[in-house]
Amino acid sequence: MKKLLFWLILLLAFNGETAFAESKEVLDVQIKETIKTFDKEVNGGSEFLKKAKGYLVFPNVYKAGFGIGGEYGEGGLVIDGEIVGYYSTAAASLGFQLGAQKKSIIIVFLTQKALDDFRKSEGWKIGVDGSVAIAKWGVGEDINSIEFNEPVVGFVFGNKGLMYNLTLEGSKITKIKK
């Protein structure tokens, strides 16, 4: 019942645009476009990503909720400018929520240990297996001028639609084959 409600909300909210799996080639293009968008929206974004040990890019994460909520998206792990693996992100939630949105997420690993721990995991749950600080910065501020105290930083951008309760906590990231 929960899955049916989730997919119905997605279909209605995005006028037929669904979160079904993309081909490897389409996903590769979407990942590269999301990185370009990130660089446009975040002052100093490309320089920041070059300093990272690696980063996950989820171009299209769909979230919908009506009391019961869910979210799903697919993306890739980028190391040294190359996509080295593919992953899905999924989460479910209960409580006050109403709406739907499509967003892009980039999760940046600032230390080699954080990246290695992620890559060794069978399924990485944010808040349990690793903590992700949501990046916040002012308009016009260069992201490279901010000192992050966490080894993993998440960026959520490109929202379409309105959704209460912005968080990455509880999201499970799992390796997938493409």
N, C-alpha and C positions, 0 to 999 in steps of 0.2 A: 504494500500500500504506500509506504514512504517513497519508494523508488518511482512508482507511478505518478504520485503527486509532484515529485521533483521534476521529472521529465515533462509533465504537462505544463508546469509553470515555466520551464525553460522554453518550450515551444511557443507558448503564448507571449512571453516577454520579449522574445527576439524574432518574432514574426517568421517562425519556421527555421531560423538559424539554430542549429543544435551543436552540442558539444561532442558529437561522435568523433571517433579517432580520425585524424588526418593521415595521409600517406607520409612516408619519411621525407620525400621531396618537398611536399607542401609545408610540412612542419619546419624543415630547414629554412625555407624562404621566410616563414612567419617569425622564426627566431631571429634571423638577421634583420628583418624590418623592425622588430621590437627593440633590438639593440640600437638601431638608428633613432627610433622614437625616444628612447631613454636619453640618448645623447642630446637630442633637441630640447627635451623637457627638463633635464637636470644639468645645470651649469657645471661643466667639468666632468660630465658623465663618462666620456670615453677614456679620459686619463685615469679616472678612478677605477674603471674596469681593467685597465692595463696593469694596474698595481695589484689587483686581486690575484689570489692563487687559483681561483676558479669561480664560476657563477652559474646558477641555474636560471634559465629563462623560460617562463611560461607565458606565451603570447596571448592566449585566450583562456582565462579561467572564468567559468560561468558559475554564478551563485544565485540561488533563488530560495525564498522561504515564505511560508505562511504558517507560522507557529513551529513547524518542522522545516528545517533548512538543509540544504546540501550544496556542495561546491565540487567542481571537477575541472581539470585542465591537463594538457600534456605539454611537455617541453623538453629541453635538452640541457646537458651540462657542458659548459664551454670552458676549455683550458687552453691557454696560449692561442686564443682566437679560433680554435677548432672545436666542433661539436664531437664529444667523445662518448656520449651515452644519452639515452632517452629515459624520461621519467614521467610519472603521472603524479598529480597532487589531488587529494580528495579529503573532504571533511563533511561531517554532519553536525547539526546543532538543534537544540530544543530551546524554546523560550520566546521572548518577544522579538519577532522579526516579521517583516512584511515587505516584499519587494523582490526585485531581481536586478542583477548587474552583470556586466562583463568587464573584466579588468585584466591587466597584465601584471605579472609579478617577476621581479628579479631578486634572487637570493644570492648574496655575495659572500664568499668565504675569504676572509682577510688573512687567515693563517693556514699554514700547511697542515697543522694538526687538525683543525676544524674540517678541512677538505678531506683529509685521510679518514677521519672518523666517519664522515658522511659516506664516503665511497665504500667503506668496509661494512656498513650496515645493510641488513636485508630489507628493512623498511624503516625510514627515518621519520619519527613523529615529533613535530615542533612542540617544544615545551616539555618533552619527556626525554628524547634522545639528544636534543640540541635546542638551545635558546636562540631566537632570532629577534634582534632589536629592529623595530620599525624605524626607518630613517625619517627624520623630520628636519627641515631646513627652511630658511626664509627665501622669499622671492629674490632672485638675483644673486643669492649667496652661492659661492662655489663649493660643491660637495667636498672637495679636497681640503677645505679649510676647517672641516669638522673632524674632531677626534672621536672615534667610536670606541667605547669601552668593551664591546662584545666582539667576539671573533667572527660572528655571522650577522650580516645586516640585510634586512629585507626592504624592497622598494615596491610600492603598490601604486600604479598610475594608469591613466587612460580610462578611467571609469566611465561607463555608459549606463545610466540609470542610477537610482537612488537606493541605497541599502543602509540600514542602521546596523551598527556593530562591526566595525572594521578591525579585523585581527587575523593573524596567521596561526595563532595557538590552536593546537588540536589537528592541524593539517597533517596528513600522512603522505610522505613522498616515497614512491616505490619505483624501482627500475622496471622499465618495459622494453620489449623487443620491437624494433622497427625494421 
